[in-house]
Amino acid sequence: RVPDWERFYPREVGLPVAIRRLPFVGRAREWEQLLMALSRVRAGAGQIVLIFGEAGVGKTRLAEEFARWACEHEQALALYGRCYELENSMPWQLWGEVLRQGISHLHRADLTGVPSAWLAELSELLPELARVIPELSLVALPPEHRQYRLFETISHILKALAARHAPLVLFLDDLQWADSSSLDFLCYLIERIASEPVLIIGAARLEEPSPGVERVRHHGVRSGRLSEMTLGRLGEREISQLVQSLEVETTADFGGRLYRASLGNPLFATAVLHALFENGAFVAEGTRWRLSDPSRIELAPSAVQLLERRVKRASAAAQRVLQMVACAVQIELEVLEAAWEGAAEELFTHLTELTAQGVVVEREGRYEFVHDKFREVVYRSIEGPQRTWLHRRLAQAIQRVYTDPSAAGLAEPLAQHYEQGGHLKQALAWFLAAIAEHRRRFQLEEGLRCIERAVRVVQRLAGRLSERERRAQEFDLILERLDLRLACGQLHAAQEDCEWLLVLAEGLDLTRKAKAFHWKAQWLVGAGRYEEARRWTQQALKLHPLDPLVRANLLSQLGLIAFCRGEYEAALHSYQHALEIFCLHSPMKAAYAWNDCANALLKLGQYQQALAHYQRALELYQELQDMQKVSAVLNNIGATLRYLGKYQEAQEYLERACALDRAHGNRRGLGYSLCNLAQTSRMLGAPQRALELSQEAFAIFCELEDPLGQCLLHRWLGVSYRDLGHREMALHHLRCALERAQALRADAEEGACLVELAQTVPDAHEALPLLERALALIEQHRWHGEIGIRAFYLAYQIFEALHQPERARDALNRAHEELRKTAEHITDPELRSSFLEIPLHRQILAAVDSPP
């Protein structure tokens, strides 16, 4: 509080406009870099520019000034989105803000080609879309691919805006606080703007490293569309230039003094100038201001204290408004009014005062601090009991304003307010609602963070719930977390959840105990421990045999375990039983079972039957608009077509699968799609591309801690290096693959590794025992199709090299017999012809026809 404020700050003069918003100075090199990016955008190549720097250094100002310039001089359309420092960031908040501004520039015709159900789904996040298409109505769609549909719909809208208002400039501020969904879409958008007139400018703090921002940077580098800059503080010359452009009279050395006091940070320079006005260092003379006492610049010992003084300048009642905004981070006027205890007119007066002072700003009906440093100062100053009361008050205000907070995306903020307000049961109820909403929208990372908060709340409720209620509640939350962790590839963390589920299940009902066994088995499958997984699945079946869907799920899991072990006939048997049940009870699960049966048929060499099953699964998934499963089936169809010699068609299917996997962030699916695409590239005579694709897939499986995927890719890396003539590298990877396959007891993968090793070692005597082990596995499991054909023909070649003609002829006959039986299952003439035209198959037929 400044008692003599009126004397130094007369109302009739007012604060100079230049002081309220300091002139923009310096940054010539960075401006030139932005101009170069914009020129590339003008030429039809989308760009992203990332601006890094400390808080207050001027990242936002640089981007805003450039966006304003682009609008005035290049007729650009500029849209702005900002992230906020929340304990759990609101999903899609960044892009919701961008789209709310862009929606007024859209025409109905711009949305032609986007399914109306997808637009209706987006309208949940963006109700303003109804202004463009009033008749939108929600349709139930598969939740796990909501992200893909949103990605496609939002990118379509942004590209439509870019086409109508080129160039489109998107400024995304404070990316270090962005939620994972927003960053996932940004990565996706970078790939989609290659030929679009779109310039993305992102700003992030250097002092707060963010894995998400680093991921965006990686995507930008890989795409070749990234420019980045690091803003330093302003120099003394630039601060002096700033002073000279002010509408005030100062001393000659004032610029240097201001530079030293602010350390060149623009935010702190602004705070110093405001402090000087408040302290009376400037006096009004007519309509101008003059610096009367330069020494007062030394009164502020730190920039933080300057910010505190500026906040304290507000009246006591206005301070209460600031406290509410600090607790909410960003708050709608209607919610603020509901939380306010006084008259609405009084609240509006305070908001006007705080806005005029440059402490808060209103954006689209929401109030927030001009800079988050102001929020930090205010929030730290609120005492514990007062902070608890404010959070409780805000929670109650949200519920008064919104009849359905979940539908408005406010379940999680509401839960956080109740938690910090000490109302734990209400907090838990709203956290559960938020988790359900995240799962419905397939927001995995956000769901995991929300579960962590909910688990802590349950633990704090000890004594307020019965022990059984608490255990049951914690069991359900841990099960949710385990499911999400497995979906995110967090295998080690998921193991802890499995063990904790088993502990919690003791003393609970049989259904929960069966679920604990089932999920333990699922984790073991992911870890490659198949025999243990089989035992746990069988125990779960004994515990809960009556529920048909539970039984079908467990049968399907037994089929998967058998499949991973190379027991394809047993796998097919389990899958077919599961399919019968799913066809009666669940179309979505039936589609999954069709795909599983096809996988087993493929490994049994029944390629045409497998292709028919895959096509049935694809039809069902397309009807359900389940794009993640569509990509998996496209991958499988591509692999089947490769076995049938249809390499070009296989490549097309596999590239479609890769594109879908990248679009909705399906890392495991992408790994397998890339693996199959690598093998197809090899058959098309592109060994270098096959190697590069295999390396990318291997990196994914290492990231996901997927042992079977790593084993598979070691094998294909070995094959790729062999094709390129690097035998030592090939042998290294193939031996690694064999060791891993044996450790996993994955017989099918072990057999494949032995065949590849036998083909790679330089000496026939060394190759023979390897191949004999592979042939023993083939006989044991009665494998058919490609692996049998290859193994027996390789045996023929080895025996020829060892000058054992009788054994060579026997091996050739076995290869020919396996080829004939496999071809008999292919009744389609075109598919049969292409299958027999595969180079290996032609060699076998030619060898059989040649005289001994």
Buried (B, 14 or more C-beta within 10 A) or exposed (E): EBEEEEEBBEEEBBBBEBBBEBEBBBBEEBBEBBEEBBEBBBEEBBBBBBBBBBBBBBBBBBBBBBBBBBBEEBEBBBBBBBBBBBEBBBBBBBBBBBBBBBBEBBEEEBBEEBBEBBBBBBBBBBBBBBEBBEEBEEEEBBEBBBBBBBBBBBBBBBBBBBEBBBBBBBBBBBBBBBBBBBBBBBBBBBBBBEEBBBBBBBBBBBEEEBEBBEBBBEBBEEBEBBBBBEBBBBEEEBBBBBBEEBEBEBEEEBBBBBBEBBEBBBBBBBBBBBBBBBBBBBBBEEEEBEBEEBEBBEBBEEBBBBBBBBBBBBEEBBBBBBBBBBBBBBBBBBBBBBBBEEEEEBBEBBBEBBBEBBBBEEEEEBBBBBBBBBBBBBBEBBEEEEBBBBBBBBBBBBBEBBEEBBEBBBBBBBBBBBBBBBBBEBBBBBBBBBBBBBBBBBBBBBBBBBBBBBBBBBEBBEEEBEEEEBBBBBBBBBBBBBBBBBBBBBBEBBBBBBEBBBEBBEEBEEEBBBBBBBBBBBBBBBBBBBEBBBBBBBBBBEBBEEEEBBBBBBBBBBBBBBBBBBBBBBBBBBBBBBBEBBBEEBEBBBBBBBBBBBBBBBBBBBBBBBBBBBBBBBEBBBEBBBBBBBBBBBBBBBBBBBBBBBBEBBBBBBBBBBBBBBBBBBBBBBBBBBBBBBBBBBBBEBBEBBBBBBBBBBEBBEEBBBBBBBBBBBBBBBBBBBBBEBBEBBBBBBBBBBBBBBEBBBBBBBBBBBBBBBBBBEEBEEBBEBBBBBBEBBEEBEBBBBBBBBBBBBBBBBBBBBEBEEBBBBBBEBBBBBBEBBBEBBEBEEBBEBBBEBEBBEBBBEBBEEEE
